[in-house]
Amino acid sequence: MKRYAFLLSGTWLGWLALCVAFAVACVFLGHWQLDRREQAMQEINRVVANYDEPALDYSQARDLFDAPSDDDEWRVVQVEGQYRPDDTVLVRNRAHQGSIGYEVLVPFEESQTGDVLIVDRGWLPTASDDGSRPAHLPDPPSGEVELEVRIKPSEAAIDRDAPDGQVASIDLAAIEDDLGYPIVDGAYALMGEESPEPDVQPSQLSRPALDEGPHLSYSLQWYAFGLLSFVGWGYAARLHVRSLEADASLGLEEDARHSAHGTSRQERLREIRRRDRLRTGKLTDEDYEDAWVERHSSSR
């Protein structure tokens, strides 16, 4: 193992430390991707568990709207009451099937309790070039309406300005301040069905995709990158040993003889490697060219 003693030198230990640091970073990135996969799987499990379940009556789900837990998202609830269309709010910059538009929020007063829920009736495309208004704004049904909705927690606030009657996110506390009267501010109601059904209504938002994403493969790639850093370090060490062995194989006499003829060390190493290729039969294009030149030079 003496031939690998150079690995204890400052240079090679420095490269090893760099490999260790890179591997640690790769491990952290791999764990981060696994955490993101875990979050995606939790969301998928909530959709599978709640999206198509029988609807709860609002009296059973009232507390879920006040203080929803993560597991309450997508629960189906039946609500009866009346819309307040004059207080309609538009949520800007919302994506739907590859386009950007608005989601339509309409306050809805529940009949039995008087609670005011925010109902997301769906998505509308933009009409103006600058996206400052929707293409149309259909009215909700008037009078007593029965809804089947799904629970969605209030969104985080976004520090972004919006025109009057519009918001940047479904931050229920901020919407309550703008409306000027109390609303249920723990969760809003995402439209499923409404009866009576109007002639024109916003596009319904798509069912969540049950896709965990590429996080698992990305995490494995990061772990592999960390391992490959050590493989590269070891391969570089092996090449260095081969170079030292090739240099040593010249011997002192060979070294003196070539030095007398003015042959550089680099040229001698190149010649040794060429002989190794000739011995193993792994010739390069340059070797074939040299052989062709030598053969034709000797024939003259």
N, C-alpha and C positions, 0 to 999 in steps of 0.2 A: 504493500500500500504506500510505499515511499513515493512512488511516482505521482500520487495524488496529494502529496504534502503541500503543494501550492494552494490547495483549497483553503488553507488556514491563513493565507496572506490577506492583508487588508483589502485588496481589490476584490478578491473573490468572496470574502465575507461581506463586503459592501453590496455586491450583486445579490448575494443570498438574502441579506436584510431587505433589499428592494423587492425580491420575490415574495418574502413573507408579508411585507406591507401590502403588496398587490393582492395576494391571496386573501388576506383579512378583509380588504375592501370588497373582493368578489363574494366572500361569504356573507357580508352584510347586505350586499345587493341581492344575493340569492334569497336570503331571509325576507327581504323587503318584497320581493316578487311572491313568495309564499304567503306573506300576510295579505297581499292584494288578492291572491287567489282565494284565501279564506273568506275575505269580505265578499267576493263575488259569489262564493258558494252559499254564504249565509243569505244573500239576497235571493238566489235561486230557490233555496229552501223555503223562504217566506212566500215567494210567489206560488210554489207548488202547494204549500200548506193552506194558503188563504184565498187565492184568486178565484177559484171555482167552488168554494164552500157555500152552503146555504146561507141566505142573508139573515143577519140579526135585526131585530127591531131596534129603532133608535133608543128606546127606553133601556135596552140592554147594553147599548154601545155608547151611551152618553159619556161615561167616564173615559172611554177610549179616545174620544175627541178632545176631552179636556187635557189629558196627560197620557198620550200614547207611548207605548214601549216600542222597541224595534220590532218585536214579534207581532205587533198589531197592524203593521203596514199591509195594505191590500185586503184587509178584512172587508167583507161585503155587508152593507147596512141598508135597510129600507127606511126612508124618511118621507113624511107627508107634510106639506105646508105650501107656502106661497113665495114666489120670487119677488125681489125688489129690483126690478130692471133699471131704475133710475140711478142706482149706485153701482152699475157695472164697472169693473176695472179690467184693464188689459195688461197682460204680462208680456213685456218686450223680448225680442230675440230668442224665441223658443223654436227648437228644431222639431221637424216632423217629416219623416220619409224623405230626407235629403234637402228639405227647404226650410227657410227661416220665416217665421211669422209671429203670431200672437196666440196666447191662451186666454180664454174669456172667463173671468171670475165674476159670479153674480151672487150677492147675498141672498140667503134663503131662510125664511122664518119658519121654524118647525111649529106645527099646530098645537101640540099638547103642552110643550114647555115654554114656547116663546123664544127658545134659543135661536140665534142667528148663525148659521153655518155659511162658510164660503164654499160655493160649488164651482168647480172647474168644469165648464160645459164642453170644453174641447178646444180645437185649434183652428185658426183662421189665417189664410195667406195675406201677405201685404199687397197694397194696391199702388202706392206711390213709389217713385224711383228711390227716394231716400228711406223708404220703409217706415214712414212716420204714422201710418194708419193702415188698418186692415182693408181688404178688398170689399167686405161687407160685414154688417153686424146684425145677425138675425136675432129677433126678439125671442125670449123664452116664453113658454106657455103661460097664459094668465090664469088667475083663479087657483083653485086647489089642485096641486100637482103631487103625484107619487113618484119618488125617485128611488133608484137602486144605485148606490154609490160605493166607492172604495175609499178606505181611510188612507190619507197621505199626510205625514208629519209636516209641520210648518218648516219652510226653508230658511236658511241663514240669510241675513241681510247682506246686500251688495252695495257698496259705496259708489253708486252710479246714479246720476240724475236721470229723470224721466219726465216727459210732458204731463200736464194735468190729466188725470184719469188713467194714467199708466204707471206701472211699477217695474223694477228690474228683477225682482224675485218675489216668490209667494211668502213673504215675511208677514205673517198674520198680525203680529203686534204693530208693525208699521201701517198695515192696511187699516187696522182698527183706529189708529190715530187719525188717518186721513178721512175715514168715514164719519167719525165723531160720535159713534154709539158702540156699545159693547157687542162683541162677537165671540164665538168660541175660537180661541187662539192657539190651541194645542195641535190641531190637525184640521185639514180641509177635506172636502168631499170630491173625489174624482168621479166624474160622470160615468155611469154604466148604461142605464136606461132611464127614460122619463116618460110618464104617462099623464095626460095625453101627449102624444108625440107631435111636435110641430112639423110643418111642411118643410121648413128650412132650418138646419141646425149646424153648428160647427162640426168639423171632422173629429171623430173620436180618436183619442190617443191610442197608439198600438199597445198590444199586450207586451209586457217586458220579455225580452229575449232570454232564454235559458242557456246562456253561453258564459262559461267561466273564463273565457279569454285565453291568451297564450302564456299566462303567468307561470304555469308549471314548467313549460319548455324553456322559458327565459331563465327561471331559477336554476335549472340543470345546466344551462349554458354558462351562467356565471360561475357555478361550482367547477365546471370543466376548465374555464379560463384560469381559475386560481390554481388548479392542479397542473395545467400545462406550463405555467410559469416555472415550476420546479423541474418539469421535464426539459424545458429549454435550457435551464441552468445546467442540468446534468449533461445534456447533449453538448453544450459548449465546453464543459470540462473534458468530456471524452475527446472532442476534436483537439483540444489543447494538448492532451496527453499524446495523441497520435502525432501531433506536430513535434513535440519534444522527442518522442521515440524516433521519428524520422531524422531529426537533427542529430541525435546521438548515433544513429546507425552509420553516419558518414565516417566516424572515427577520426582520431587525431591525424593519422597519416593522410587520409583522404582530404581532410580539411586543409592540411598544410600543402598537399599537392595542388589542390584547386586554387588555394590562395596564391601559390606561386604563379599560376597561369592567369591570375586576375579574375577568377570566377567568383561571383558574389554568393553570399549565403542563400539569398532568395532563389538564385538560379539553381543552386545545388539541391535545395528542397524540391524545386519544381522537377528536377531530373529524377529524384528518388520517387516522387509520386507518379511520374510517367512510367517508371519501371514497374511499380506496383500494378498499374493499370494493364501493362503488357502481360504481367504474370497472371492476372486474374481474367484477362480478356475483356475488361470493361474500358474500352477505348473511346476517346472523345473524337469529335470531328478534327480537332487540332492535332491529335495523335496520328490520324490517318493522313492528314496533310504533311506532317513532318516525315512520316514514313515514305510518302510518295516523293518528297523532295530528296530524301537520302537515297532512295532507290535510283532515281534518275540522275543524281549527281555522281553516283558510283559507276554508272554505266557509261559515262563519258570518258 
